[in-house]
Amino acid sequence: KVCNCNMFSIGGNQSLRHLLGEKKLELDYHEEKQTEKFIKTLVKKLKKEKSLDDLERAICHRTHATKCVTVSRTINTKSPPILPHVWTCRFWRWPHLKSALELQSIAVCCHGFDKNTNDICIQPYHYNKIETPTLPPVLVPKSSEPLPSRDQMPPINLDGNTIPKNATYVDGLEPQSFGISWYKPPPPGYMSEDSEATDHDSSAANSPHPPAYNSGSECKFKSKLQFISETEMNYQPTLAPAMLGKSQYAQPVAYCEPPFWCSISYYEMNLRIGETFHASQPSLTVDGFTDPSNSERFCLGLLSNINRNQQIELTRRHVGKGVRLYYIGGEVFAECLGESSIFVQSPNCNKRYGWHPATVVKIPPGCNLKIFNNREFAALLSQLVNQGFEAVYQLTRMCTIRMSFVKGWGAEYRRQTVTATPCWIELHLNGPLQWLDKVLTQMGSPGIPCSSMS
């Protein structure tokens, strides 16, 4: 059953009637009461602040030419557990909107969510929806031009055999109804041994921090677009110097978006459990609950293992709400929803921050981290394609992301490999992997021959 304006007890409130008449989001019967409370409380507050007319004009005329319509980040409206500007944008503009990461405030908006002001603008036409950028094709040389020697190649070591270093990512958001609370770095000396239930180990104090880290103060949330550098935005495919001006000797290989953007496998220690989950939705959660048939959830609580020991059982109980994964605008984000930290090993993310490729990053509860960027990957692929088959093949490791729940691993932990952790998942990014496959197929065989004696 789909609700309409008549389902709401709007009485003679003409503004409320106009606003509900412009809704884009279809609600089932069970969502209607919760939405009614939210709308009524919002209208009451905006009317008191004399900004209701601006919201009504913006929505009815679908225009950005109004003042910011603001609410406090800490306001309590008994609303759905979602950020207010996301809710208004979903209700009146984009019904399939999943996350604040999909939105960017326009230039004239002074109180956009990403501007970190005390009040937040909820005018839906003061935001743009970020679309997935088109990646230029990689130009694969056809001819057998001499490749640069190994000492001329930039170092790229994706060797996973070394014990990974550790870092803590402390920039993020906590999605509350009308506010966010910033994660503060733990005090010096905040380290303890693994317990059986949760893992409170902190990273080493001298671990390098992301660019957003601000020592001694609260972390500031940054808009997802601010992570994209000017160089990255201007990325164009390149050829080796010997190939410049000889485009007829290069074969363009385009990126194609697959129907399932990633595949997720679940492991307990070194044993894979259950079937692979194929993600078709741009937003999904991996949690510890038991929904058997939801395309937006991979529920680990369903999976059985006759060899499961007590430590694994205890750790699984603390997975809780787990992690939410977003694939937005060619970027992958991980947001820790549970009460225990998650630990992520992403070579693409580590390269962005200048860390060793095998570094394991701790994401505390309520924080999120960009763990993969298609444009950065495309730029690296375009660079390495001129260095031969082996250099390109190394990038397959960059398309795999490992993530442990509750328990960390690496140099700062007693568990030094991911297969020593009780509960972890492995993500394979299908789009980049399929792109690599096409490029490698076009390149032919490796330059170094393989024989029975090699």
Phi, psi and omega in degrees: 000131181253132183276159174226185185301327185291342180286338180274142177276077188268349178057226182259016181286104185292321179298317179297322178296318179296315182296317180292331179291343181259005185295146177253342186269125176274132183243140174277176188298323185285336179276344189297315183295318179296319179293322179299317179297317180298311182298314182296317179294319179297313180298319180298316181291318180291325178294321179295325180269005176060037177239006180295322180298322179295317179294317180297317180294318180298316185284317182290328181258358178051057185228151174267355187279060173221168172291163174298136174258108192246152169226160178289145177295338184255011182294148179244112180242013184054039186272174171300153183286074183207151179296142189297320181290330175293319181296313181293322178294323178289319185288325187245353181227300188238093185297340182261013178298137184251326193207158174297338180292345179273356187246145174224126180290148180281168188298325184280353181276117183271346185235033178299155182303322183283354181270355171058043174269169181295324177256154182239135181281132179246013177290111187297336180272007171264011179230147171249147176270127183284125181260156179291123181288154176274126180273133175296151179292153173275134180266110182264120180300136178271324187275168180267058177295147179296135179273154177295152179291165185297326181286349176269347182280141175294142182293132173217100184248108179254025183296122181268006184276344179281155177289121186290146171282173182234151175211156178245128178263123188240015179256123181183186180226153174243112187285095174255174188298313181222037178183168177228149176245130185276140177283130178259144178300143179294154180295159179304142179082007181281079180217144178209167178285161174302137169257173181286334185265307183228166183243109182258010182303132175261161177284165179300145184296334181266014177294141178295142181256155176297163181303333183281351184292134181231100187299134175081006180215172178291150179281146180257131176288135180246140176301146182299332180289335181289345177282345183270116183284164179297322178298318181295320180295331182263015183300135173225147179297143183233160175241161174299155181308323181294341184259350182300137181079006180236052184298338179292346178262009181237141179254118178287134177239113187272154175275134177237133180283122181280163178294330177243112188287335175209160175239136186237127176246142182253137182231149167238112190058239182256018183246124177283137184240131173075186181272159176287137177266129180253118188271116177257340182268148181290345178226132178210159176242145170248112187227180183262017185263200196227024178291121186274343189216069179225120183290348180255007180220134170249103188265111184284340181296340180284336193276132182252156180207112184293342180262013183291128180265179186294322180297318178294317179302314183293321179293319180300328179294338182260004175295317175055232181287347170068229186229142173255131178250131178244141169238100189225128175057034180077014180233149179246129179242148173238128180239126181280113182263336184280182180271352177245150182294159169245158185233125191237134172243105181229107179303326180295315177296317181297324178295323180299321183264003177076023178269166172300141184303334183267004182303139176256125184256130176271124176251109182290166178304138178084358181252158176226160184215137173283118187253353175200143179226118183298322183291320176297319178296318180297319179296319180292319178298317179297327179286316187279343183296338179273359183252005173109169185302314185297320181297319179290320183298330178303332184291347178299327178292332180290341181271004178245129181237131179249143187215123180252142177264134171072309185258135178264172175213160180129192187297330183269002184236159179288337174269120186258352176228156181294331181287356174266356180271148186292319186223118179209161179233157177235124179259132170249120181275107191291322181300304177300322179295318178292326177295315177301319180301317179294319180294314180296322177297320179291328183284337181092218185265163178299154180286334180269118182293150179243130179224178180293344182261354184275000000 
